[in-house]
Amino acid sequence: MISVVIPVYRSEEYLPECIDSVRNQTYGDLEIILVEDASPDGCGEICDRYAERDQRIKCIHKPQNGGAAEARNRGMEMASGEYLFFMDSDDWLTKDALEKLYEGLNRYQADCSVGQMCVMRQEGKNVGRKVQH
């Protein structure tokens, strides 16, 4: 199993696409851990809605913002997968990204696998990042 840990803070505009990109992976043996880091926008409600709809999703609501590193650490504490995958809440994955990363782990009997990320821009502004295998 792969545990996908996503710190969530001020990303309600991008969060649904992020979560959907993980839920719709061709690699299905995963858990998704959303660590809502006391975000002042609607992220907490979005996380709860997804957790209600998909049993693979676990949601942690932190009472106080501690930053991305602390949120990742909290997610790691909850993780039950053999492997960890970290992404930000304004990122999204290509459909087969986790499958390809997992295949690389097995093919080379590796401890870690690394992908590629590209920054997405719209009208000169960064609008997110897409993680590729």
C-alpha positions in Angstrom: 0.0 0.0 0.0 1.1 3.6 -0.7 0.1 6.2 1.8 -0.4 9.6 0.1 0.1 12.5 2.6 -1.3 15.9 1.7 -0.9 18.9 4.0 -3.9 21.2 3.3 -3.8 24.9 3.9 -5.4 27.8 1.9 -6.0 25.7 -1.3 -9.7 25.3 -1.6 -9.6 26.4 -5.2 -7.2 23.6 -6.1 -8.0 20.9 -3.5 -10.8 19.0 -5.3 -8.6 18.5 -8.4 -5.7 17.4 -6.1 -7.8 14.9 -4.3 -9.5 13.6 -7.4 -6.2 13.1 -9.1 -5.1 10.8 -6.3 -8.5 9.0 -6.0 -8.5 8.2 -9.8 -5.0 6.7 -9.9 -4.6 3.5 -11.9 -2.7 2.2 -8.9 -5.5 1.5 -6.4 -3.9 0.1 -3.2 -3.5 3.4 -1.4 -4.7 5.5 1.4 -5.0 9.2 1.2 -4.3 11.2 4.4 -5.5 14.8 4.3 -3.9 16.9 7.1 -6.0 20.1 7.3 -3.7 22.6 9.0 -6.3 25.0 10.5 -6.9 26.5 7.1 -9.1 29.7 7.3 -10.9 28.9 4.0 -13.3 26.0 3.1 -10.6 23.3 3.0 -11.8 21.6 6.1 -15.3 21.1 4.7 -13.9 19.9 1.4 -11.7 17.3 3.2 -14.7 16.1 5.2 -16.9 15.6 2.2 -14.2 13.6 0.4 -13.6 11.4 3.5 -17.3 10.7 3.7 -17.4 9.5 0.1 -14.2 7.5 -0.1 -13.1 5.0 2.7 -9.5 5.3 1.5 -9.4 8.9 2.8 -8.5 9.8 6.3 -8.8 13.4 7.5 -6.9 15.1 10.3 -8.0 18.5 11.4 -5.3 20.4 13.3 -6.6 23.0 15.7 -3.6 25.3 15.1 -1.5 26.0 11.9 1.9 24.5 12.3 3.1 24.5 8.7 3.6 21.9 6.0 6.5 20.0 7.7 4.5 19.5 10.9 1.4 18.5 8.8 3.5 15.9 6.9 4.8 14.5 10.2 1.3 14.2 11.5 0.3 12.4 8.3 3.2 10.0 8.6 2.1 9.1 12.1 -1.2 7.9 10.7 0.2 6.2 7.6 -0.1 2.5 7.3 1.3 2.0 3.9 4.6 0.4 3.0 5.5 3.5 1.0 4.9 7.2 1.5 4.1 9.7 -1.2 4.0 13.4 -0.3 2.3 16.1 -2.4 1.0 19.6 -1.8 -2.7 20.5 -1.9 -2.3 22.6 -5.1 -0.6 19.7 -7.0 -2.2 17.0 -9.1 -1.0 13.7 -10.5 -1.1 12.2 -13.9 -3.4 9.2 -13.9 -0.7 6.6 -13.8 1.9 8.5 -11.7 1.8 6.2 -8.6 1.7 3.1 -10.7 4.8 4.1 -12.6 6.6 5.1 -9.4 5.7 1.8 -7.8 6.8 -0.2 -10.8 10.2 1.6 -10.6 10.5 0.5 -7.0 9.9 -3.1 -7.8 11.9 -3.2 -11.0 15.0 -1.9 -9.3 14.3 -3.1 -5.8 14.7 0.5 -4.7 13.8 2.2 -1.4 12.5 5.3 -3.1 11.3 6.4 -6.4 11.4 10.0 -7.8 9.1 11.6 -10.3 9.0 14.9 -12.2 6.9 18.0 -11.6 5.9 20.7 -14.0 4.5 24.1 -12.9 1.2 25.0 -14.6 0.7 28.7 -15.5 -2.4 30.6 -16.6 -2.2 34.2 -17.6 1.3 34.5 -16.2 0.4 33.1 -12.8 1.3 29.8 -11.2 -2.0 27.8 -10.9 -0.6 24.5 -9.6 1.9 21.8 -10.2 1.4 18.5 -12.0 3.5 15.6 -10.8 4.5 13.0 -13.4 6.2 9.7 -13.2 
